[in-house]
Amino acid sequence: MTPMFLCLLGTIITYVAVQLRFALSNVRSWRPINGDFDYKEFYRFIVDFFEMPPGPASKNCINALLLWWNRKVFGSHNASNYSPQDYARTLVSKLEAQRVTQERISLI
């Protein structure tokens, strides 16, 4: 398996997307909402895309996308052993499960 520092994960790609969107805007200081653009919603949407695929076909697409990005950033040699994490084991998925459990408990 490729060392973690040689892997781009969905959360890293998400962070870069948010920073790029901010850099390309005309805003001079960071705000969670810029006019009609909500950075938190944008971030959450992209993280959910990577961390919560609706099924195996989507998961395969995400794994292929992460492999492609890793090869582009680190080169084919360094990314050749990359195997994407099972999204069910990621911290974000664990937090999501806790959130769902808390919601269910609060409804009782």
Buried (B, 14 or more C-beta within 10 A) or exposed (E): EBEEEBBBBBBBBBBEBBEEBBEEEEEEEEEEEBEEBEBEEBBEEBBBBBBBBEEEEEBEEBBEBBBEBBBEBBEEEBBEEBEBBEBEEBEBBEEBEEEEEEEEEEEE
